[in-house]
Structures are given as structure tokens and as C-alpha cells.
């Protein structure tokens, strides 16, 4: 089971949790139920809240929710005709549900009450908060997906979308029993949990068994970083699927002409995990942002042995390769039609590093070396994870403004963007995921910054 299928389902459920648009489909089956609660009139009068982001959130909530309401039941109904459209699985409030639908949603929430409450307890609950609980019983969704799609009222493109949804979602739905989610918004910040549960332990496969092993190499000085594992693929099967696409024949032939085996040298030697860094600072060549990509290569010796062949391949495709004299093996790659832009690549140990500027590449290679040699203290990941994404907000405004004034954007006529002051209320954004045979978990953390650190 590929973890990207779980990501698809996770994004779907998160969308449901925060959506405020509703559509009236009273005859359809309930597949997801959720409950929103307002504890101790939290954000009942958001204009009095000293935190800007909470004031904004309160105004948004109150525009859809009567201020004196303390609880709201809602449900997402399955409509195959809506697949692929903006209204698919969007929730309806209880005022738009039939009595049977309300009963089904309430029963679903009641049945998994203890499992959902456990998630709430892990989301930094507070006496004053907005609490969202959600549950998807897989049996209901599987039954809805299994319904015949060839109805006269369903257009052909919707039927195709339904079949794609079945192919993507049914494997994870068949291996698991239910999905439970919780989101708690309070003066502490916003914290969420989403778990896919398999009581029989059917979730573990060789595609998601590996955890992040390069967490200690993460450069936490970056504005944003996205560290994650990649599904293990069968190189022979991947090559077979690629070769079946007519447009790929030219690429495969060109690679072979340079003496490179597409399956063994490329597909079998792709990274199993990686780190992507994004800094908005326009320090890349030509004023583009500072973007860096770091990945351990499974067989680094094979890559090193093929460097001359890859250089030949680049030259055949119009890419200039300039070797850079440095402590580390480094090259500059530029395309003949875009000579002002360039990408830089370098090697350290088992790592391949790509960056948008030579200095930034050298800095990242040095960081890897310092962690390896112990001259820089490594920050170990506290848990076994498949994904660890983090966005800092303390420097977001200043970096954004410098990017807007960079040579790339300054002449584009982009209207001035004022400082996004609400970012100063937030400490960081973190998204993590982990997986085992019994559960796959996604965790969201958006803590509010301490009062003394907020700039006003």
C-alpha cells in the first residue's frame, strides 16, 4: 500500500474538517460524521482577542455558526456524481440532514467516542477551545464506492473519476477499519491528529516499512524543510510501466546512447528519502529563491562511476556542465536556452545535494560534513517518522519582502504585499506522519508564539 494513497485520504479528511461550504443532498448515505464544539464561549466575541490570527479565525467561524451555539453536528454524504468537483464530500450541518442521516452521524460518533476522545487528549486540549471531532467508518465508504457507477444520471467523466477513486482509496479502506480525526484550536494554538486504524494489523507493507534515517542531518536553520521517505518501488516493474508510454521511448534511447542503464543506474538507484529546503531569500542565481535538495543515494559508488556518462548525456540534451574546483565534487549545470539560470550539484559521502546557488550548495555540503564529523551537534528526531515537515514563521515576512524586491520579481508588476503580521503570532507549522501495521498517523502542530516574542 503506497503512503501517497493515505496522503490522498488524509487531505480529503482535513478538507472536510475545515470546510464551511454546504450542499443539500438529503437522499445520500452518510460516510463521514463530525462534531464541532465551542468550549466556554471561545472566540464567541473574537474582536476582543489580542491574537490577530484568532480574531480572524473567530470571525470566519461566526460567519457560518451562530455565536451562541456550543455544538454542531454535521455529516458528509457520498454522491458519486460529485467526484472530482468542489462539492464532493463537503459537510452539511444538521439543519440540512434528514432525521435518518442525523441518527447515522450521531451513532457513528458515539460508536468511536473513546477513540476520538483519545485523539482530542493528544491535541493539547484546553478549557476554552474549538474542538472538531471526525470519524469515517470504512465499511460505509466502501459500500458507497462499490455501488454501480454506470447510471444514466452520471456523466462519463464522473464515472472515470469514480473508478480512479476506487483504485486509490479501496486498498487503504480494505486494509483498515476506520479513520478518526481531531482538531483543537485554543490559546495554545492549533493541534490536530488523524489516524487510520487497522484492528487486524494489515497496514504494514514493504513500501512503507522504512522510516526516516537522515533526520540528524536536517538543517534546522532553513525557513522551510520537508523531510520524508519515498515508497519502495520495483525497478523492473517501474521500467516496464515507463516503457509502455510511447513518449518515453526517446528519453530511454537517449539515456542508453550515453551508456547508462535506465533501470539499474537510475530507477534502482533513486533515493529512499530526502530533504527539501526552501528559503525565500533571493540568493539563488538571478535572484531566485534559495532551494536545496539533499538525498542519500543507495549506491553512491555506482553514481560516481557513471558521472562521465551523465556529463555526456547532459551535453547531448543541450545542458552545459562546468566542473567547479572545491573541497567537494561540484558542478554547475545550465541550459543553453536559459544561460542566466543554473543549478548546482555536489557530492558528500553518500549524499547528492542540488542547490540554486554555488555558495548555498557549498554551505549545505559543509553542514553534512560537520554533522558527520561531530563538529556540529546533530538534532535527532525524537520518534520514528515517515514525514517531518516544518515551516518557521519568525522570518517569513522579511524573507518574503526581500523576494518580492529580487531581480526576478521586481520588474513583474506585482502589487506590494503588506507584512503578514499574523505570522508573528505563530511559532511554527509542523506536519508529521508515522506508520505501523496497526495505524498510520498524521499530526499537525501550529503553536502560538510566546507573548514576549511577538512583534507589535
C-alpha positions as CSV (number, residue, x, y, z in Angstrom):
1,X,0.0,0.0,0.0
2,X,1.5,3.3,-1.0
3,X,1.6,6.0,1.6
4,X,0.6,8.6,-1.0
5,X,-2.8,6.9,-1.0
6,X,-3.0,7.6,2.7
7,X,-2.0,11.2,2.0
8,X,-4.9,11.4,-0.5
9,X,-7.3,10.2,2.1
10,X,-5.7,12.4,4.8
11,X,-6.1,15.6,2.7
12,X,-9.7,14.6,2.0
13,X,-10.5,14.3,5.7
14,X,-8.6,17.5,6.6
15,X,-10.6,19.4,3.9
16,X,-13.8,18.1,5.5
17,X,-12.7,19.2,8.9
18,X,-12.2,22.8,8.0
19,X,-14.7,23.2,5.2
20,X,-17.5,25.7,5.7
21,X,-19.4,25.2,2.4
22,X,-22.5,23.1,2.4
23,X,-24.7,21.4,-0.3
24,X,-28.2,19.8,0.2
25,X,-28.2,16.1,-0.7
26,X,-30.7,14.6,1.7
27,X,-31.1,11.2,0.0
28,X,-27.4,10.3,0.1
29,X,-25.7,8.0,2.6
30,X,-23.6,9.3,5.5
31,X,-19.9,8.3,5.1
32,X,-18.2,10.8,7.5
33,X,-19.6,12.4,10.6
34,X,-18.2,15.2,12.6
35,X,-18.9,17.3,15.7
36,X,-17.8,20.9,16.3
37,X,-17.9,22.1,19.9
38,X,-17.2,25.6,21.3
39,X,-16.0,25.3,25.0
40,X,-16.5,28.2,27.3
41,X,-17.6,30.6,24.5
42,X,-14.1,30.5,23.0
43,X,-14.0,33.1,20.1
44,X,-17.6,33.9,20.7
45,X,-16.5,37.6,20.5
46,X,-13.3,37.4,18.5
47,X,-12.9,41.2,18.4
48,X,-11.7,41.1,22.0
49,X,-9.0,38.6,21.4
50,X,-5.4,40.0,21.5
51,X,-4.1,37.5,18.9
52,X,-4.7,38.5,15.3
53,X,-4.9,35.1,13.9
54,X,-7.5,34.0,16.5
55,X,-9.5,37.1,15.7
56,X,-9.5,36.2,12.0
57,X,-10.5,32.6,12.8
58,X,-13.3,33.7,15.1
59,X,-14.8,36.0,12.5
60,X,-14.7,33.2,9.9
61,X,-16.3,30.7,12.3
62,X,-19.0,33.1,13.4
63,X,-19.9,33.9,9.8
64,X,-21.1,30.3,9.4
65,X,-22.0,29.5,13.0
66,X,-24.5,31.2,15.3
67,X,-22.4,32.8,18.1
68,X,-24.4,31.2,20.9
69,X,-24.2,27.7,19.6
70,X,-22.0,25.4,21.6
71,X,-22.2,22.2,19.5
72,X,-22.8,21.5,15.8
73,X,-23.4,18.1,14.2
74,X,-22.6,17.6,10.6
75,X,-22.0,14.9,8.0
76,X,-20.5,14.3,4.6
77,X,-22.7,12.4,2.2
78,X,-21.5,10.3,-0.7
79,X,-22.5,11.5,-4.1
80,X,-20.7,9.7,-7.0
81,X,-21.8,12.5,-9.4
82,X,-19.8,15.0,-7.3
83,X,-16.4,13.2,-7.5
84,X,-13.8,15.4,-8.9
85,X,-15.8,18.6,-8.2
86,X,-15.5,21.1,-5.3
87,X,-18.6,19.9,-3.5
88,X,-17.6,16.3,-3.2
89,X,-17.9,15.1,0.4
90,X,-18.4,18.6,1.7
91,X,-20.3,18.5,5.0
92,X,-23.8,19.5,5.7
93,X,-25.0,20.9,9.1
94,X,-27.7,19.0,10.9
95,X,-30.3,21.5,9.7
96,X,-29.8,20.1,6.2
97,X,-29.8,16.4,7.2
98,X,-32.7,14.1,7.3
99,X,-33.6,12.5,10.6
100,X,-32.1,9.2,9.4
101,X,-28.9,11.0,8.4
102,X,-28.6,12.7,11.7
103,X,-29.2,9.5,13.5
104,X,-26.5,7.7,11.4
105,X,-23.9,10.5,12.0
106,X,-24.6,10.6,15.8
107,X,-24.4,6.8,16.0
108,X,-21.1,6.8,14.2
109,X,-19.6,9.4,16.5
110,X,-21.0,7.5,19.6
111,X,-19.5,4.2,18.4
112,X,-16.0,5.5,18.2
113,X,-16.3,8.0,21.0
114,X,-13.4,6.7,23.1
115,X,-11.0,6.5,20.1
116,X,-11.8,10.1,19.1
117,X,-11.5,11.4,22.7
118,X,-8.1,9.8,22.9
119,X,-7.0,11.9,19.8
120,X,-8.5,15.0,21.4
121,X,-6.5,14.4,24.5
122,X,-3.3,14.2,22.4
123,X,-4.1,17.6,20.8
124,X,-3.4,19.9,23.8
125,X,-7.0,20.3,25.0
126,X,-7.9,23.5,26.8
127,X,-10.8,24.7,28.9
128,X,-11.5,27.3,26.3
129,X,-11.3,25.9,22.7
130,X,-12.9,25.0,19.5
131,X,-12.9,21.2,19.2
132,X,-13.6,19.3,16.0
133,X,-14.2,15.5,16.0
134,X,-14.5,13.4,12.9
135,X,-15.0,9.8,12.1
136,X,-15.1,7.8,8.9
137,X,-16.3,4.2,9.2
138,X,-14.6,2.4,6.3
139,X,-17.5,0.0,5.8
140,X,-19.9,2.8,4.9
141,X,-17.4,4.4,2.4
142,X,-16.5,1.0,0.9
143,X,-20.2,0.2,0.3
144,X,-20.8,3.6,-1.3
145,X,-17.8,3.2,-3.6
146,X,-18.9,-0.3,-4.5
147,X,-22.3,1.0,-5.8
148,X,-22.6,0.6,-9.6
149,X,-21.5,3.8,-11.3
150,X,-23.0,3.3,-14.8
151,X,-26.1,5.3,-14.2
152,X,-27.7,7.4,-16.8
153,X,-27.6,10.4,-14.5
154,X,-23.8,10.2,-14.1
155,X,-21.7,11.6,-16.9
156,X,-18.8,9.5,-18.4
157,X,-16.1,11.8,-16.8
158,X,-17.7,11.3,-13.4
159,X,-17.7,7.5,-13.9
160,X,-14.0,7.7,-14.7
161,X,-13.3,9.8,-11.6
162,X,-15.2,7.3,-9.5
163,X,-13.1,4.4,-10.9
164,X,-9.9,6.4,-10.1
165,X,-11.2,7.0,-6.6
166,X,-11.9,3.3,-6.2
167,X,-8.4,2.4,-7.3
168,X,-6.8,4.9,-5.0
169,X,-8.9,4.5,-1.9
170,X,-10.2,1.0,-1.8
171,X,-6.8,-0.7,-0.9
172,X,-6.4,1.5,2.2
173,X,-10.1,1.2,3.1
174,X,-9.9,-2.6,2.8
175,X,-6.8,-2.8,5.0
176,X,-8.2,-0.5,7.7
177,X,-11.3,-0.3,9.9
178,X,-11.9,3.4,10.4
179,X,-10.4,6.8,10.2
180,X,-10.6,9.1,13.2
181,X,-9.6,12.8,13.4
182,X,-9.5,15.6,15.9
183,X,-8.6,19.3,15.8
184,X,-8.2,21.5,18.8
185,X,-7.9,25.3,18.5
186,X,-7.2,27.3,21.6
187,X,-4.9,30.0,23.0
188,X,-2.2,27.3,22.8
189,X,-2.5,27.2,19.0
190,X,-3.9,24.6,16.6
191,X,-3.2,20.9,17.1
192,X,-4.6,18.0,15.0
193,X,-4.4,14.3,14.7
194,X,-5.6,11.9,12.0
195,X,-5.3,8.2,12.4
196,X,-6.1,5.3,10.0
197,X,-6.7,2.3,12.2
198,X,-6.5,-1.4,11.4
199,X,-7.5,-3.7,14.2
200,X,-6.1,-6.7,12.4
201,X,-2.7,-5.0,11.7
202,X,-3.0,-5.1,7.9
203,X,-1.4,-1.7,7.1
204,X,2.3,-2.6,7.0
205,X,3.9,-3.4,3.6
206,X,7.4,-3.3,2.2
207,X,6.5,0.1,0.6
208,X,6.1,1.9,3.9
209,X,8.2,-0.1,6.3
210,X,11.3,2.2,6.2
211,X,11.5,5.2,8.5
212,X,13.4,8.4,8.1
213,X,17.1,7.7,8.8
214,X,18.6,11.1,7.8
215,X,16.8,13.2,10.4
216,X,20.0,14.1,12.2
217,X,21.2,15.8,9.0
218,X,18.3,18.2,8.9
219,X,19.4,21.8,8.8
220,X,17.0,23.5,11.2
221,X,18.2,27.0,10.2
222,X,16.1,26.8,7.0
223,X,12.8,28.7,6.7
224,X,11.1,25.6,5.5
225,X,12.1,22.0,5.2
226,X,10.3,18.9,4.0
227,X,11.9,15.6,5.1
228,X,10.2,12.4,4.1
229,X,10.6,8.8,2.9
230,X,9.7,7.6,-0.6
231,X,7.8,4.4,-1.4
232,X,10.0,1.4,-2.3
233,X,9.3,0.6,-5.9
234,X,10.3,-2.4,-8.0
235,X,12.7,-1.0,-10.6
236,X,11.9,-3.6,-13.3
237,X,8.1,-3.0,-12.9
238,X,8.7,0.8,-12.9
239,X,10.7,0.5,-16.1
240,X,8.1,-1.7,-17.7
241,X,5.4,0.9,-16.9
242,X,7.6,3.7,-18.2
243,X,8.5,1.9,-21.4
244,X,4.8,1.4,-22.1
245,X,4.4,5.1,-22.6
246,X,5.2,6.0,-26.2
247,X,6.6,9.4,-25.4
248,X,9.3,7.9,-23.1
249,X,11.0,6.0,-25.9
250,X,13.1,8.9,-26.9
251,X,14.3,9.5,-23.4
252,X,15.1,5.9,-22.8
253,X,17.0,5.7,-26.1
254,X,19.0,8.9,-25.3
255,X,20.0,7.6,-21.9
256,X,21.1,4.3,-23.4
257,X,23.2,6.1,-26.0
258,X,25.2,7.6,-23.2
259,X,25.9,4.1,-21.8
260,X,23.5,4.4,-18.9
261,X,21.2,1.6,-17.9
262,X,17.9,3.3,-17.2
263,X,16.6,0.6,-14.9
264,X,19.8,-0.3,-13.0
265,X,21.6,3.1,-13.0
266,X,18.6,5.3,-12.4
267,X,15.4,3.6,-11.3
268,X,17.2,1.2,-8.9
269,X,19.4,3.9,-7.5
270,X,16.9,6.6,-6.6
271,X,16.7,8.0,-3.1
272,X,14.5,6.3,-0.5
273,X,14.3,9.5,1.5
274,X,15.1,13.2,1.0
275,X,15.1,16.7,2.5
276,X,13.9,19.7,0.5
277,X,14.8,23.1,1.8
278,X,13.1,26.4,0.8
279,X,14.3,29.8,1.8
280,X,12.6,32.8,0.2
281,X,15.8,34.7,0.4
282,X,16.6,35.5,-3.3
283,X,20.2,34.2,-3.0
284,X,20.0,31.8,-5.9
285,X,21.4,32.7,-9.3
286,X,19.5,35.5,-10.9
287,X,17.6,36.3,-7.7
288,X,15.6,33.1,-7.5
289,X,14.9,31.7,-4.0
290,X,17.4,29.5,-2.1
291,X,16.2,26.0,-2.8
292,X,18.3,22.9,-1.8
293,X,17.7,19.2,-2.2
294,X,19.5,16.6,-0.2
295,X,19.2,12.8,-0.7
296,X,21.3,9.8,0.2
297,X,22.0,7.7,-2.9
298,X,21.6,3.9,-2.3
299,X,24.7,3.0,-4.4
300,X,26.8,6.2,-4.4
301,X,29.8,4.3,-6.0
302,X,27.6,3.4,-9.0
303,X,26.7,7.1,-9.3
304,X,30.3,8.2,-9.1
305,X,31.3,5.7,-11.7
306,X,28.7,7.0,-14.1
307,X,29.4,10.7,-13.7
308,X,31.2,11.0,-17.1
309,X,28.3,9.2,-18.8
310,X,25.8,11.6,-17.1
311,X,28.0,14.5,-18.3
312,X,27.8,13.2,-21.9
313,X,24.0,12.8,-21.5
314,X,23.8,16.4,-20.4
315,X,25.8,17.7,-23.4
316,X,23.6,15.7,-25.8
317,X,20.5,17.5,-24.4
318,X,22.0,21.0,-24.5
319,X,23.0,21.3,-20.8
320,X,26.4,22.8,-20.2
321,X,28.4,21.1,-17.4
322,X,31.1,23.1,-15.7
323,X,33.2,21.4,-13.1
324,X,33.9,23.6,-10.0
325,X,37.2,23.3,-8.1
326,X,36.2,22.9,-4.5
327,X,36.7,20.9,-1.3
328,X,33.7,18.8,-2.6
329,X,33.0,17.4,-6.1
330,X,30.7,20.1,-7.6
331,X,29.3,21.0,-11.0
332,X,27.3,23.9,-12.5
333,X,24.5,22.9,-14.9
334,X,23.0,25.4,-17.2
335,X,20.7,25.1,-20.2
336,X,21.7,26.8,-23.5
337,X,18.3,28.5,-23.9
338,X,18.4,29.9,-20.3
339,X,22.1,30.8,-19.7
340,X,21.3,33.2,-16.9
341,X,19.9,30.4,-14.7
342,X,21.8,27.5,-13.3
343,X,21.6,24.5,-11.0
344,X,24.5,23.3,-8.9
345,X,25.1,19.7,-7.8
346,X,27.6,18.3,-5.4
347,X,28.5,15.1,-3.5
348,X,29.5,14.4,0.0
349,X,29.8,10.9,1.3
350,X,26.6,9.1,0.3
351,X,24.7,12.3,-0.3
352,X,23.7,14.1,-3.5
353,X,23.0,17.8,-3.0
354,X,21.4,20.1,-5.5
355,X,21.0,23.9,-5.0
356,X,20.2,27.1,-6.8
357,X,23.5,28.8,-5.9
358,X,27.1,27.7,-5.6
359,X,27.6,29.3,-2.2
360,X,24.4,27.7,-0.9
361,X,25.5,24.3,-2.2
362,X,28.9,24.6,-0.5
363,X,27.1,25.6,2.8
364,X,24.9,22.5,2.7
365,X,27.7,20.2,1.9
366,X,29.7,21.7,4.8
367,X,26.7,21.2,7.1
368,X,26.6,17.5,6.2
369,X,30.3,17.1,6.8
370,X,30.1,18.9,10.1
371,X,27.3,16.7,11.3
372,X,29.3,13.6,10.2
373,X,32.5,14.6,11.9
374,X,30.7,15.8,15.1
375,X,31.9,19.4,14.8
376,X,28.2,20.3,14.7
377,X,25.7,18.8,17.1
378,X,23.1,16.8,15.4
379,X,19.4,17.2,16.3
380,X,18.0,13.6,16.4
381,X,14.3,13.0,15.5
382,X,12.5,12.0,18.8
383,X,10.4,9.4,17.1
384,X,10.2,7.1,14.1
385,X,8.6,9.0,11.3
386,X,7.8,8.8,7.6
387,X,7.4,12.5,7.2
388,X,8.6,15.6,9.1
389,X,7.7,18.9,7.6
390,X,8.4,22.2,9.3
391,X,7.9,25.9,8.4
392,X,9.3,28.6,10.6
393,X,7.3,31.9,10.7
394,X,9.6,34.3,12.7
395,X,11.5,35.3,9.5
396,X,8.7,34.7,6.9
397,X,7.7,38.3,6.4
398,X,11.2,39.7,5.9
399,X,12.2,36.9,3.5
400,X,9.0,37.4,1.5
401,X,9.6,41.1,1.2
402,X,13.2,40.5,0.0
403,X,12.0,38.0,-2.6
404,X,9.4,40.5,-3.9
405,X,12.2,43.0,-4.4
406,X,14.5,40.5,-6.1
407,X,15.5,40.9,-9.8
408,X,13.2,38.1,-10.8
409,X,10.1,39.6,-9.4
410,X,10.8,43.4,-9.1
411,X,10.0,44.0,-12.7
412,X,6.9,41.8,-12.9
413,X,4.5,44.5,-11.7
414,X,3.4,42.5,-8.7
415,X,1.4,44.8,-6.3
416,X,3.0,45.4,-2.9
417,X,2.2,42.8,-0.3
418,X,1.9,44.2,3.2
419,X,3.5,42.4,6.1
420,X,1.5,39.3,7.0
421,X,1.6,40.3,10.7
422,X,-0.5,37.3,11.8
423,X,2.5,35.1,11.1
424,X,4.2,36.7,14.1
425,X,1.6,35.1,16.3
426,X,2.7,31.6,15.2
427,X,5.8,29.8,16.4
428,X,6.0,27.3,13.5
429,X,4.0,24.8,11.4
430,X,4.9,21.1,11.7
431,X,3.3,18.1,10.0
432,X,4.5,14.6,10.9
433,X,3.4,11.1,9.9
434,X,4.3,7.7,11.2
435,X,3.1,4.2,10.3
436,X,2.9,0.7,11.7
437,X,0.9,-2.4,10.9
438,X,-2.0,-1.2,13.1
439,X,-2.2,2.5,12.4
440,X,-1.0,5.4,10.2
441,X,-0.9,8.7,11.9
442,X,-0.7,12.3,10.7
443,X,0.0,15.0,13.3
444,X,-0.4,18.8,12.9
445,X,1.2,21.3,15.3
446,X,0.8,25.1,15.0
447,X,1.7,26.5,18.4
448,X,1.2,30.2,19.1
449,X,4.4,32.1,19.9
450,X,5.1,33.3,23.5
451,X,3.7,36.8,24.0
452,X,7.1,38.3,24.7
453,X,8.4,37.1,21.3
454,X,5.6,38.7,19.2
455,X,6.5,41.9,17.4
456,X,3.9,44.7,17.6
